Amino acid sequence: MAPAPGHDGPTRGHAAALDAADPLAPLRDRFSDQEDRLCYLDGNSLGRLPRATVERLARVVSDEWGRDLIRSWSHWVDLPRQAGDRLATGVLGASEGSTLVADSTTVNLFKLVSAAVDARPGRRLLVTDEGNFPTDRYVLEGIAAARDLELRLIPTDPIAGPDLDALDDVLGGPRGGRSGDDVAVVSLSHVDYRSAAVTDVVAVNEAASRVGALVVWDLSHAAGAVEVDLEERGCELAVGCTYKYLCGGPGAPAFLYVAPHLHRELRQPIWGWFGQQDQFAMGPAYDPVAGIERFAVGTPSILGLAAADEGIRLAAEAGPAALAAKSRTLTELVVAFYDAHLAALGFTLGSPRDAARRGGHVSLGHVAAWPICQALVDRGVVPDFRGPDLVRLGPAPLSTSAVELWDGLDRLRDLVASGDHDGYDPSPGRVT
Ligand SMILES: *Cc1c(COP(=O)(O)O)cnc(C)c1O
């Protein structure tokens, strides 16, 4: 066991002891060569590259594409479902046949929310929180506009996340209100992309199901960092990215989950041929298959899918409990370091202090967050900036060691103590 950090904060030795006790430590070597001493703390935006992905893509490109050409479709066609099964059973706590890897998170959200709205005819309300990820809010806004429905935004606490009392009010919960029967869909993130606040999934599922509303979860910042347990928690619909903690690569296809009891009831809005019964019969009218493939649309991106499949394999090998435990160890290290050194340098804790309520990243507020992030990159530390004032640190449980994280925090402390970030451009660029 690593010694608990004292009031001087965690030392590098403390971090090394955490690494020595880390059952996932061997998996770090399964990632591609890492630039000397780079502290990569942006695993929640783009996960590191697994070595197996390099080999898999080389094989897919030269053999499956280059040599076998069209003949490869005989197995490529099963890949969205195979990768989905691996993800469902290995990471999400769901059964085979419930999950598909396809399209982007944005497109999948559109598909599932639209399908859910159609399954609740006559109901006029969609609900999300004002702090939800932008694309999620925009997709819901667009669906509401196209169908003449109303989008209700409940408040989001900058640290604690969506206000579930306000959600209860909309759902006509114990505090009264009569709108519950009018709610078609609630869509929330499991882990808030800014604060990492974890929303109480079971409470939301139960409150929504009492009034017959469907819930669509976005697991983008959750899958691979916290335990998701879709079936045990009664989740019916979910989407999420594979390029964050699941290390699927830039723009890798996302996933969607639909509880099997809803497959027949739900019909998604994009009637593509990959959802069709007997697809190659090229029949006259759309007649979707009964299973999860009815949520497929068109020809899958095989290169992206092959890369996603390798990242999912690694996450499944580690397992969700070990990933969550490691993630918690790493974020606790950040909070302990913050208490000992960073609070005094003008930082504030922008994430829940209670580890049980916190996902896989920690946000630190600072008025000079943008110049600090720029200066850190020049010092071999890659953080993430979330405007206007957050330095977001996302250590990836698959690939970040405690020592790597500690070194990054130490350089952050030295930087801000020296004031060297003052020389950097104060205004953010296009991609932050
Ligand atoms: C990262 C993320 C997305 C990204 O959606 P794309 O379609 O891949 O651009 C969507 N929602 C949430 C909550 C995210 O964290």
The ligand as a Gaussian input file, in Angstrom:
#p B3LYP/6-31G(d) Opt

LIG

0 1
 C      -16.923000      14.053000     -26.813000
 C      -18.403000      14.160000     -26.700000
 C      -19.216000      14.186000     -27.844000
 C      -18.597000      14.179000     -29.214000
 O      -19.502000      13.937000     -30.220000
 P      -18.957000      13.704000     -31.711000
 O      -20.130000      13.390000     -32.498000
 O      -17.933000      12.622000     -31.638000
 O      -18.283000      14.974000     -32.138000
 C      -20.588000      14.248000     -27.664000
 N      -21.136000      14.299000     -26.422000
 C      -20.376000      14.273000     -25.300000
 C      -21.011000      14.307000     -23.952000
 C      -18.987000      14.215000     -25.409000
 O      -18.224000      14.205000     -24.313000

